[in-house]
Structures are given as structure tokens and as C-alpha cells.
Amino acid sequence: MIPNMMIDSGIGGNNNVIFRGIGSSMFTGKNPVVLYVDGVPFDQVSHYGADLVNIERVEVLRGPQGTLYGKNAIGGAINVVSKKTGNTMESKASIQAGSNETYGVKGFINGPLIKDELFFGLSANYNESRGFMKNEAPGQDYFDAKENKNAKARLRWLPTDQFEVNFHAGIDQLRNGSDTSIAPGPLRYHEKRNPHSVPGKQRAIKMDGGTLLFL
């Protein structure tokens, strides 16, 4: 719970972080609050989805952070730090299920490859939702189906007591359907053919102030 911070999931699954009234640019897609996961920056709203599995801590730095985190961190920085692997073997897994055929699974495993010298960590996350906006056109499914999957691997090497090497590798894939939006311009009627109605008949959706579009 961070005062004055809000994360809004917008069209296409983009996550806009608004901190102290500062939000992302509609022209560049850059977010003024840069997300760092183990030192790797994510400043585009389309990339803003941290894998919160196998995490040690999350730090929120207020105000401009250009000195340490680059020119785009004018609103602040969110620093996500993964757990350091060691000699203790540990693991955790969880599953979830919800309405609209929503389900997911995530977990991690950490442990030693060579005691006191080489350690590994693996984590993965998968979730999917069918959506709830039905597309009534023939042969179509749902407008807002979503699927997100990511995985991350980590190696930690301690060749000496004074030297440490960390290697990180990961992959993220996000697939989202579209949301509804209000198109700018004069008031119009949005008409669509109902495939279950009598041929030649149409339904019209009238809105005050715009046109309802399904993208």
C-alpha cells in the first residue's frame, strides 16, 4: 500500500502507473515510474508486468531517480529484488481459479548445485481468462480473452568469499484481446447485424456523446 500510487490496467493489458498525479505518455508509451526487476528496466507500459514469484522485496523510490535509474524515472522507481539462492532447497507452488474460465498456476524452486559455491533458482507463472464480452458475430469467441506466461532462471556463483557472479535469464509472453472504447467525434449510431435475427434487420446502439466500438 503506497500513498499516491495507482496501477491501472488499460486497453490491451497495458499497466499505467500513476504516481503523485504523473502518468504515462500517450505518444511514446513511456512510464515515468520505471520498474526494475533485478536490475533490468521496464519503462514501457506494454512491458509493465513484474513476475512477483520468488521475490525477496519490493522497493518504491519517490521522486526523480535519474542519477541511478536513468532519464525516464522522473516520477520514481519500483525496484523488485529476487530471493538470493543458497544451500537450502526451497520451493512453493500455488493455483487459482475464478469466473469467466479464469485460472492460473505459479511456483518456484531454489537450491544448490555445488554446496557453498553454485546455486540455482527457477520460477514460472501462467494465467489465462476467457473474458466476459461475447462476440456475437458468426465464428467469433470473446473480445477480451487474456493469456500471460513468463519464466525466469537464475544462477549464483561464489568463486571466492569476496566475489559473486549472478546470471539472469527470462521470457515473457502476453496476449490480450481488446476492450471497448468511446470513439471521439460527433454523435453517431453504431449498427451491427445480429446473426440470429431475420435477414435485413439490424440493431442500433445509441450513446450520448460518442459511439461504442468493439476493437
C-alpha positions in Angstrom: 0.0 0.0 0.0 1.8 3.1 -1.3 0.3 6.5 -0.8 -0.4 8.5 -4.0 0.3 5.4 -6.3 -2.2 3.7 -8.5 -1.6 1.0 -11.1 -4.3 1.0 -13.8 -4.7 -1.9 -16.3 -5.8 -0.3 -19.5 -6.6 -1.4 -23.1 -4.6 -4.3 -24.4 -3.3 -5.2 -20.9 -1.0 -2.2 -20.6 -0.3 -1.2 -17.0 -0.1 2.5 -16.4 1.5 3.5 -13.1 0.3 6.9 -11.8 2.4 8.3 -9.0 1.6 11.7 -7.5 -0.5 12.6 -10.5 2.1 11.7 -13.1 1.1 9.1 -15.7 2.5 7.6 -18.8 2.8 9.4 -22.1 0.0 8.7 -24.7 2.5 9.4 -27.5 5.6 7.4 -26.5 4.1 4.8 -24.1 6.9 5.6 -21.7 6.0 5.3 -18.0 7.6 7.9 -15.7 7.8 5.4 -12.9 10.4 2.8 -14.1 10.1 -0.8 -13.0 13.3 -2.7 -12.4 13.4 -6.4 -11.9 16.9 -7.5 -10.7 18.5 -4.5 -12.4 16.6 -4.9 -15.7 14.5 -1.8 -16.6 10.9 -1.9 -17.9 9.7 1.6 -18.7 7.1 0.8 -21.5 3.5 0.4 -20.3 3.2 -2.7 -22.5 6.1 -4.3 -20.6 4.9 -3.4 -17.2 4.2 -6.8 -15.6 6.6 -7.9 -12.9 6.9 -11.6 -12.2 6.1 -11.5 -8.4 7.3 -15.0 -7.8 10.4 -15.9 -5.7 10.7 -12.2 -4.6 12.7 -11.1 -1.6 11.4 -7.4 -1.5 9.9 -4.6 -3.5 11.3 -1.1 -3.1 9.4 2.1 -4.1 11.6 5.2 -4.6 9.7 8.5 -4.7 10.6 11.4 -6.9 13.1 11.8 -9.8 15.6 8.9 -9.9 17.6 9.9 -13.0 21.0 9.7 -11.3 20.7 5.9 -10.5 17.9 4.7 -12.7 18.1 6.8 -16.0 16.3 9.7 -17.6 12.8 8.1 -17.8 12.5 7.7 -14.0 11.2 11.3 -13.5 8.3 10.1 -11.3 10.1 7.4 -9.3 11.3 3.8 -9.5 10.0 0.4 -8.4 12.8 -2.0 -7.6 11.9 -5.7 -7.5 14.6 -7.9 -5.9 14.5 -11.7 -6.2 15.5 -14.0 -3.4 19.1 -15.0 -3.2 19.6 -18.7 -3.6 21.7 -20.6 -1.1 22.4 -24.0 0.3 18.8 -24.5 1.5 16.5 -26.2 -1.0 13.1 -24.5 -1.1 10.1 -24.5 -3.3 6.5 -23.2 -3.5 3.6 -23.6 -5.9 0.0 -22.2 -6.0 -3.0 -22.4 -8.3 -6.0 -20.1 -8.8 -9.4 -20.3 -10.4 -12.2 -17.8 -11.0 -15.2 -16.8 -13.0 -15.1 -16.5 -16.8 -12.9 -19.5 -17.1 -10.0 -17.8 -15.3 -7.3 -20.0 -13.9 -3.5 -19.9 -13.3 -0.6 -21.6 -11.7 2.8 -20.3 -10.4 5.7 -21.5 -8.4 9.5 -21.5 -7.9 12.3 -23.8 -6.7 15.7 -22.7 -5.3 18.7 -24.8 -4.3 22.4 -25.6 -4.5 24.2 -27.2 -7.5 27.5 -27.2 -5.7 27.4 -26.6 -1.9 28.7 -23.2 -0.9 29.7 -22.3 -4.5 27.0 -22.6 -7.2 23.2 -22.1 -6.7 20.2 -22.0 -9.0 16.7 -20.6 -9.0 13.7 -21.3 -11.3 10.3 -19.6 -11.3 7.3 -19.6 -13.6 3.8 -18.1 -13.8 0.9 -18.8 -16.1 -2.7 -17.4 -16.1 -5.5 -17.2 -18.6 -9.0 -15.8 -18.8 -11.7 -16.4 -21.4 -13.2 -12.9 -20.8 -16.8 -11.8 -20.4 -17.6 -9.7 -23.6 -19.2 -12.2 -26.0 -18.7 -11.5 -29.7 -22.0 -12.5 -31.4 -20.6 -12.5 -34.9 -20.5 -16.0 -36.5 -17.4 -17.9 -35.8 -16.1 -15.5 -33.1 -15.4 -16.0 -29.4 -14.8 -13.3 -26.8 -13.3 -9.8 -27.2 -11.3 -9.6 -24.0 -9.6 -13.0 -23.7 -6.2 -12.8 -21.9 -3.2 -15.1 -21.6 0.0 -14.3 -19.7 3.0 -16.6 -19.2 6.6 -16.0 -18.0 9.6 -17.9 -16.7 12.8 -16.9 -15.1 16.1 -18.7 -14.4 18.9 -17.6 -12.1 22.5 -18.8 -11.4 24.5 -17.5 -8.5 28.3 -18.3 -8.3 30.6 -17.7 -5.4 34.1 -18.4 -6.7 35.7 -16.7 -3.6 34.4 -15.1 -0.4 34.9 -11.6 -1.9 33.5 -12.2 -5.4 29.9 -13.0 -6.6 28.5 -13.6 -10.1 24.8 -13.6 -10.9 23.3 -14.6 -14.2 19.6 -14.0 -15.0 17.5 -15.1 -18.0 13.8 -14.8 -18.6 11.0 -14.8 -21.1 7.6 -13.1 -21.0 4.6 -13.5 -23.3 1.4 -11.6 -23.1 -1.7 -12.0 -25.3 -4.7 -9.8 -24.8 -8.0 -9.3 -26.6 -9.5 -5.8 -27.0 -11.6 -3.7 -24.7 -14.5 -1.4 -25.5 -13.7 2.3 -26.1 -15.5 5.5 -26.9 -14.5 6.9 -30.3 -14.1 10.7 -30.5 -16.2 12.8 -32.9 -19.8 13.7 -33.4 -22.7 11.6 -32.1 -23.3 8.6 -34.4 -25.1 5.3 -34.3 -23.1 2.1 -34.1 -25.0 -0.6 -36.0 -24.3 -4.2 -36.1 -26.1 -7.1 -37.6 -27.5 -9.7 -35.3 -26.8 -13.1 -36.8 -29.8 -14.6 -35.0 -32.3 -12.1 -36.3 -34.3 -12.0 -39.6 -32.1 -11.2 -42.6 -32.1 -7.5 -43.4 -32.9 -6.5 -39.8 -30.3 -4.5 -37.8 -29.8 -3.4 -34.2 -28.6 0.0 -33.3 -26.8 1.1 -30.1 -27.3 4.8 -29.4 -25.0 6.5 -27.0 -24.9 10.1 -25.8 -21.5 11.6 -26.6 -19.9 9.0 -28.8 -20.0 5.6 -30.5 -19.5 2.3 -28.8 -16.9 0.3 -30.7 -15.6 -3.2 -30.3 -12.0 -3.2 -31.5 
